[in-house]
C-alpha cells in the first residue's frame, strides 16, 4: 500500500479502512510504503499499532517502508519502530 499526504485525525479513517480490508485476509502480509507521507500524528500511530496487532493476530505481519525523516522521527519518539518492522527502502521491506 502506498498512502500519500498526511495521516492525522482528518485523514486517518481512509487509511484505517484500507488496512482493515487488506488485513482481513488470512495470514496478511502488508508493506506500507511511507515515502509519500509528510506528517503523521498520534492518530496515525494508533492506526498502525492496531493494524500491526490485527495482522499479527491473523498470523501475518505489517512492515513499514521508507518513512520520511519527519515520520521516522515520530515513529522513533514513541517507540513504534521497536514494535513494527521499519525498513529504509521498499525493497528491504518486501524481502524482510
Phi and psi in radians as a Rosetta constraint file:
Dihedral C 1 N 2 CA 2 C 2 CIRCULARHARMONIC -2.297 0.35
Dihedral N 2 CA 2 C 2 N 3 CIRCULARHARMONIC 1.470 0.35
Dihedral C 2 N 3 CA 3 C 3 CIRCULARHARMONIC -1.276 0.35
Dihedral N 3 CA 3 C 3 N 4 CIRCULARHARMONIC 2.826 0.35
Dihedral C 3 N 4 CA 4 C 4 CIRCULARHARMONIC -2.435 0.35
Dihedral N 4 CA 4 C 4 N 5 CIRCULARHARMONIC 2.661 0.35
Dihedral C 4 N 5 CA 5 C 5 CIRCULARHARMONIC 1.687 0.35
Dihedral N 5 CA 5 C 5 N 6 CIRCULARHARMONIC -2.250 0.35
Dihedral C 5 N 6 CA 6 C 6 CIRCULARHARMONIC -2.078 0.35
Dihedral N 6 CA 6 C 6 N 7 CIRCULARHARMONIC 2.603 0.35
Dihedral C 6 N 7 CA 7 C 7 CIRCULARHARMONIC -2.029 0.35
Dihedral N 7 CA 7 C 7 N 8 CIRCULARHARMONIC 1.830 0.35
Dihedral C 7 N 8 CA 8 C 8 CIRCULARHARMONIC -2.539 0.35
Dihedral N 8 CA 8 C 8 N 9 CIRCULARHARMONIC -2.961 0.35
Dihedral C 8 N 9 CA 9 C 9 CIRCULARHARMONIC -1.152 0.35
Dihedral N 9 CA 9 C 9 N 10 CIRCULARHARMONIC -0.305 0.35
Dihedral C 9 N 10 CA 10 C 10 CIRCULARHARMONIC -1.510 0.35
Dihedral N 10 CA 10 C 10 N 11 CIRCULARHARMONIC -0.577 0.35
Dihedral C 10 N 11 CA 11 C 11 CIRCULARHARMONIC -1.951 0.35
Dihedral N 11 CA 11 C 11 N 12 CIRCULARHARMONIC -0.168 0.35
Dihedral C 11 N 12 CA 12 C 12 CIRCULARHARMONIC -1.076 0.35
Dihedral N 12 CA 12 C 12 N 13 CIRCULARHARMONIC -0.553 0.35
Dihedral C 12 N 13 CA 13 C 13 CIRCULARHARMONIC -1.071 0.35
Dihedral N 13 CA 13 C 13 N 14 CIRCULARHARMONIC -0.609 0.35
Dihedral C 13 N 14 CA 14 C 14 CIRCULARHARMONIC -1.108 0.35
Dihedral N 14 CA 14 C 14 N 15 CIRCULARHARMONIC -0.789 0.35
Dihedral C 14 N 15 CA 15 C 15 CIRCULARHARMONIC -1.147 0.35
Dihedral N 15 CA 15 C 15 N 16 CIRCULARHARMONIC -0.732 0.35
Dihedral C 15 N 16 CA 16 C 16 CIRCULARHARMONIC -1.034 0.35
Dihedral N 16 CA 16 C 16 N 17 CIRCULARHARMONIC -0.787 0.35
Dihedral C 16 N 17 CA 17 C 17 CIRCULARHARMONIC -1.093 0.35
Dihedral N 17 CA 17 C 17 N 18 CIRCULARHARMONIC -0.759 0.35
Dihedral C 17 N 18 CA 18 C 18 CIRCULARHARMONIC -1.117 0.35
Dihedral N 18 CA 18 C 18 N 19 CIRCULARHARMONIC -0.756 0.35
Dihedral C 18 N 19 CA 19 C 19 CIRCULARHARMONIC -1.155 0.35
Dihedral N 19 CA 19 C 19 N 20 CIRCULARHARMONIC -0.713 0.35
Dihedral C 19 N 20 CA 20 C 20 CIRCULARHARMONIC -1.009 0.35
Dihedral N 20 CA 20 C 20 N 21 CIRCULARHARMONIC -0.721 0.35
Dihedral C 20 N 21 CA 21 C 21 CIRCULARHARMONIC -1.113 0.35
Dihedral N 21 CA 21 C 21 N 22 CIRCULARHARMONIC -0.767 0.35
Dihedral C 21 N 22 CA 22 C 22 CIRCULARHARMONIC -1.265 0.35
Dihedral N 22 CA 22 C 22 N 23 CIRCULARHARMONIC -0.707 0.35
Dihedral C 22 N 23 CA 23 C 23 CIRCULARHARMONIC -1.339 0.35
Dihedral N 23 CA 23 C 23 N 24 CIRCULARHARMONIC -0.203 0.35
Dihedral C 23 N 24 CA 24 C 24 CIRCULARHARMONIC -1.176 0.35
Dihedral N 24 CA 24 C 24 N 25 CIRCULARHARMONIC -0.299 0.35
Dihedral C 24 N 25 CA 25 C 25 CIRCULARHARMONIC -1.282 0.35
Dihedral N 25 CA 25 C 25 N 26 CIRCULARHARMONIC 2.788 0.35
Dihedral C 25 N 26 CA 26 C 26 CIRCULARHARMONIC -1.219 0.35
Dihedral N 26 CA 26 C 26 N 27 CIRCULARHARMONIC 2.380 0.35
Dihedral C 26 N 27 CA 27 C 27 CIRCULARHARMONIC 0.853 0.35
Dihedral N 27 CA 27 C 27 N 28 CIRCULARHARMONIC 0.993 0.35
Dihedral C 27 N 28 CA 28 C 28 CIRCULARHARMONIC -1.143 0.35
Dihedral N 28 CA 28 C 28 N 29 CIRCULARHARMONIC 2.417 0.35
Dihedral C 28 N 29 CA 29 C 29 CIRCULARHARMONIC -2.184 0.35
Dihedral N 29 CA 29 C 29 N 30 CIRCULARHARMONIC 1.882 0.35
Dihedral C 29 N 30 CA 30 C 30 CIRCULARHARMONIC -2.139 0.35
Dihedral N 30 CA 30 C 30 N 31 CIRCULARHARMONIC 2.237 0.35
Dihedral C 30 N 31 CA 31 C 31 CIRCULARHARMONIC -1.945 0.35
Dihedral N 31 CA 31 C 31 N 32 CIRCULARHARMONIC 2.170 0.35
Dihedral C 31 N 32 CA 32 C 32 CIRCULARHARMONIC -1.812 0.35
Dihedral N 32 CA 32 C 32 N 33 CIRCULARHARMONIC 1.886 0.35
Dihedral C 32 N 33 CA 33 C 33 CIRCULARHARMONIC -1.369 0.35
Dihedral N 33 CA 33 C 33 N 34 CIRCULARHARMONIC 1.929 0.35
Dihedral C 33 N 34 CA 34 C 34 CIRCULARHARMONIC -1.693 0.35
Dihedral N 34 CA 34 C 34 N 35 CIRCULARHARMONIC 0.173 0.35
Dihedral C 34 N 35 CA 35 C 35 CIRCULARHARMONIC -1.036 0.35
Dihedral N 35 CA 35 C 35 N 36 CIRCULARHARMONIC -0.499 0.35
Dihedral C 35 N 36 CA 36 C 36 CIRCULARHARMONIC -1.787 0.35
Dihedral N 36 CA 36 C 36 N 37 CIRCULARHARMONIC 0.217 0.35
Dihedral C 36 N 37 CA 37 C 37 CIRCULARHARMONIC -1.691 0.35
Dihedral N 37 CA 37 C 37 N 38 CIRCULARHARMONIC 2.028 0.35
Dihedral C 37 N 38 CA 38 C 38 CIRCULARHARMONIC -1.616 0.35
Dihedral N 38 CA 38 C 38 N 39 CIRCULARHARMONIC -0.340 0.35
Dihedral C 38 N 39 CA 39 C 39 CIRCULARHARMONIC -2.681 0.35
Dihedral N 39 CA 39 C 39 N 40 CIRCULARHARMONIC 2.499 0.35
Dihedral C 39 N 40 CA 40 C 40 CIRCULARHARMONIC -2.564 0.35
Dihedral N 40 CA 40 C 40 N 41 CIRCULARHARMONIC 2.275 0.35
Dihedral C 40 N 41 CA 41 C 41 CIRCULARHARMONIC -1.824 0.35
Dihedral N 41 CA 41 C 41 N 42 CIRCULARHARMONIC -2.940 0.35
Dihedral C 41 N 42 CA 42 C 42 CIRCULARHARMONIC -1.080 0.35
Dihedral N 42 CA 42 C 42 N 43 CIRCULARHARMONIC -0.451 0.35
Dihedral C 42 N 43 CA 43 C 43 CIRCULARHARMONIC -1.070 0.35
Dihedral N 43 CA 43 C 43 N 44 CIRCULARHARMONIC -0.759 0.35
Dihedral C 43 N 44 CA 44 C 44 CIRCULARHARMONIC -1.131 0.35
Dihedral N 44 CA 44 C 44 N 45 CIRCULARHARMONIC -0.713 0.35
Dihedral C 44 N 45 CA 45 C 45 CIRCULARHARMONIC -1.026 0.35
Dihedral N 45 CA 45 C 45 N 46 CIRCULARHARMONIC -0.821 0.35
Dihedral C 45 N 46 CA 46 C 46 CIRCULARHARMONIC -1.096 0.35
Dihedral N 46 CA 46 C 46 N 47 CIRCULARHARMONIC -0.693 0.35
Dihedral C 46 N 47 CA 47 C 47 CIRCULARHARMONIC -1.095 0.35
Dihedral N 47 CA 47 C 47 N 48 CIRCULARHARMONIC -0.787 0.35
Dihedral C 47 N 48 CA 48 C 48 CIRCULARHARMONIC -1.125 0.35
Dihedral N 48 CA 48 C 48 N 49 CIRCULARHARMONIC -0.757 0.35
Dihedral C 48 N 49 CA 49 C 49 CIRCULARHARMONIC -1.133 0.35
Dihedral N 49 CA 49 C 49 N 50 CIRCULARHARMONIC -0.706 0.35
Dihedral C 49 N 50 CA 50 C 50 CIRCULARHARMONIC -1.130 0.35
Dihedral N 50 CA 50 C 50 N 51 CIRCULARHARMONIC -0.758 0.35
Dihedral C 50 N 51 CA 51 C 51 CIRCULARHARMONIC -1.141 0.35
Dihedral N 51 CA 51 C 51 N 52 CIRCULARHARMONIC -0.710 0.35
Dihedral C 51 N 52 CA 52 C 52 CIRCULARHARMONIC -1.052 0.35
Dihedral N 52 CA 52 C 52 N 53 CIRCULARHARMONIC -0.823 0.35
Dihedral C 52 N 53 CA 53 C 53 CIRCULARHARMONIC -1.071 0.35
Dihedral N 53 CA 53 C 53 N 54 CIRCULARHARMONIC -0.770 0.35
Dihedral C 53 N 54 CA 54 C 54 CIRCULARHARMONIC -1.137 0.35
Dihedral N 54 CA 54 C 54 N 55 CIRCULARHARMONIC -0.736 0.35
Dihedral C 54 N 55 CA 55 C 55 CIRCULARHARMONIC -1.125 0.35
Dihedral N 55 CA 55 C 55 N 56 CIRCULARHARMONIC -0.772 0.35
Dihedral C 55 N 56 CA 56 C 56 CIRCULARHARMONIC -1.110 0.35
Dihedral N 56 CA 56 C 56 N 57 CIRCULARHARMONIC -0.765 0.35
Dihedral C 56 N 57 CA 57 C 57 CIRCULARHARMONIC -1.077 0.35
Dihedral N 57 CA 57 C 57 N 58 CIRCULARHARMONIC -0.494 0.35
Dihedral C 57 N 58 CA 58 C 58 CIRCULARHARMONIC -1.575 0.35
Dihedral N 58 CA 58 C 58 N 59 CIRCULARHARMONIC 0.119 0.35
Dihedral C 58 N 59 CA 59 C 59 CIRCULARHARMONIC 1.488 0.35
Dihedral N 59 CA 59 C 59 N 60 CIRCULARHARMONIC 0.255 0.35
Dihedral C 59 N 60 CA 60 C 60 CIRCULARHARMONIC -2.067 0.35
Dihedral N 60 CA 60 C 60 N 61 CIRCULARHARMONIC -2.664 0.35
Dihedral C 60 N 61 CA 61 C 61 CIRCULARHARMONIC -2.714 0.35
Dihedral N 61 CA 61 C 61 N 62 CIRCULARHARMONIC 2.854 0.35
Dihedral C 61 N 62 CA 62 C 62 CIRCULARHARMONIC -2.216 0.35
Dihedral N 62 CA 62 C 62 N 63 CIRCULARHARMONIC 2.276 0.35
Dihedral C 62 N 63 CA 63 C 63 CIRCULARHARMONIC -2.180 0.35
Dihedral N 63 CA 63 C 63 N 64 CIRCULARHARMONIC 2.548 0.35
Dihedral C 63 N 64 CA 64 C 64 CIRCULARHARMONIC -1.841 0.35
Dihedral N 64 CA 64 C 64 N 65 CIRCULARHARMONIC 2.376 0.35
Dihedral C 64 N 65 CA 65 C 65 CIRCULARHARMONIC -2.107 0.35
Dihedral N 65 CA 65 C 65 N 66 CIRCULARHARMONIC 2.377 0.35
Dihedral C 65 N 66 CA 66 C 66 CIRCULARHARMONIC 0.875 0.35
Dihedral N 66 CA 66 C 66 N 67 CIRCULARHARMONIC 0.869 0.35
Dihedral C 66 N 67 CA 67 C 67 CIRCULARHARMONIC -1.133 0.35
Dihedral N 67 CA 67 C 67 N 68 CIRCULARHARMONIC 2.513 0.35
Dihedral C 67 N 68 CA 68 C 68 CIRCULARHARMONIC -1.129 0.35
Dihedral N 68 CA 68 C 68 N 69 CIRCULARHARMONIC 2.880 0.35
Dihedral C 68 N 69 CA 69 C 69 CIRCULARHARMONIC -1.003 0.35
Dihedral N 69 CA 69 C 69 N 70 CIRCULARHARMONIC -0.774 0.35
Dihedral C 69 N 70 CA 70 C 70 CIRCULARHARMONIC -1.120 0.35
Dihedral N 70 CA 70 C 70 N 71 CIRCULARHARMONIC -0.745 0.35
Dihedral C 70 N 71 CA 71 C 71 CIRCULARHARMONIC -1.223 0.35
Dihedral N 71 CA 71 C 71 N 72 CIRCULARHARMONIC -0.734 0.35
Dihedral C 71 N 72 CA 72 C 72 CIRCULARHARMONIC -1.045 0.35
Dihedral N 72 CA 72 C 72 N 73 CIRCULARHARMONIC -0.706 0.35
Dihedral C 72 N 73 CA 73 C 73 CIRCULARHARMONIC -1.063 0.35
Dihedral N 73 CA 73 C 73 N 74 CIRCULARHARMONIC -0.747 0.35
Dihedral C 73 N 74 CA 74 C 74 CIRCULARHARMONIC -1.085 0.35
Dihedral N 74 CA 74 C 74 N 75 CIRCULARHARMONIC -0.800 0.35
Dihedral C 74 N 75 CA 75 C 75 CIRCULARHARMONIC -1.042 0.35
Dihedral N 75 CA 75 C 75 N 76 CIRCULARHARMONIC -0.729 0.35
Dihedral C 75 N 76 CA 76 C 76 CIRCULARHARMONIC -1.242 0.35
Dihedral N 76 CA 76 C 76 N 77 CIRCULARHARMONIC -0.674 0.35
Dihedral C 76 N 77 CA 77 C 77 CIRCULARHARMONIC -1.063 0.35
Dihedral N 77 CA 77 C 77 N 78 CIRCULARHARMONIC -0.647 0.35
Dihedral C 77 N 78 CA 78 C 78 CIRCULARHARMONIC -1.727 0.35
Dihedral N 78 CA 78 C 78 N 79 CIRCULARHARMONIC -0.008 0.35
Dihedral C 78 N 79 CA 79 C 79 CIRCULARHARMONIC 1.450 0.35
Dihedral N 79 CA 79 C 79 N 80 CIRCULARHARMONIC 0.188 0.35
Dihedral C 79 N 80 CA 80 C 80 CIRCULARHARMONIC -1.105 0.35
Dihedral N 80 CA 80 C 80 N 81 CIRCULARHARMONIC -0.549 0.35
Dihedral C 80 N 81 CA 81 C 81 CIRCULARHARMONIC -1.148 0.35
Dihedral N 81 CA 81 C 81 N 82 CIRCULARHARMONIC -0.254 0.35
Dihedral C 81 N 82 CA 82 C 82 CIRCULARHARMONIC -1.613 0.35
Dihedral N 82 CA 82 C 82 N 83 CIRCULARHARMONIC -0.183 0.35
Dihedral C 82 N 83 CA 83 C 83 CIRCULARHARMONIC -1.815 0.35
Dihedral N 83 CA 83 C 83 N 84 CIRCULARHARMONIC -0.783 0.35
Dihedral C 83 N 84 CA 84 C 84 CIRCULARHARMONIC -1.876 0.35
Dihedral N 84 CA 84 C 84 N 85 CIRCULARHARMONIC 2.317 0.35
Dihedral C 84 N 85 CA 85 C 85 CIRCULARHARMONIC -1.066 0.35
Dihedral N 85 CA 85 C 85 N 86 CIRCULARHARMONIC 2.144 0.35
Dihedral C 85 N 86 CA 86 C 86 CIRCULARHARMONIC -2.016 0.35
Dihedral N 86 CA 86 C 86 N 87 CIRCULARHARMONIC 2.261 0.35
Dihedral C 86 N 87 CA 87 C 87 CIRCULARHARMONIC -2.136 0.35
Dihedral N 87 CA 87 C 87 N 88 CIRCULARHARMONIC 2.509 0.35
Dihedral C 87 N 88 CA 88 C 88 CIRCULARHARMONIC -1.206 0.35
Dihedral N 88 CA 88 C 88 N 89 CIRCULARHARMONIC -0.394 0.35
Dihedral C 88 N 89 CA 89 C 89 CIRCULARHARMONIC -2.313 0.35
Dihedral N 89 CA 89 C 89 N 90 CIRCULARHARMONIC 2.800 0.35
Dihedral C 89 N 90 CA 90 C 90 CIRCULARHARMONIC -1.125 0.35
Dihedral N 90 CA 90 C 90 N 91 CIRCULARHARMONIC -0.759 0.35
Dihedral C 90 N 91 CA 91 C 91 CIRCULARHARMONIC -1.021 0.35
Dihedral N 91 CA 91 C 91 N 92 CIRCULARHARMONIC -0.756 0.35
Dihedral C 91 N 92 CA 92 C 92 CIRCULARHARMONIC -1.125 0.35
Dihedral N 92 CA 92 C 92 N 93 CIRCULARHARMONIC -0.654 0.35
Dihedral C 92 N 93 CA 93 C 93 CIRCULARHARMONIC -1.180 0.35
Dihedral N 93 CA 93 C 93 N 94 CIRCULARHARMONIC -0.664 0.35
Dihedral C 93 N 94 CA 94 C 94 CIRCULARHARMONIC -1.214 0.35
Dihedral N 94 CA 94 C 94 N 95 CIRCULARHARMONIC -0.579 0.35
Dihedral C 94 N 95 CA 95 C 95 CIRCULARHARMONIC -1.614 0.35
Dihedral N 95 CA 95 C 95 N 96 CIRCULARHARMONIC -0.227 0.35
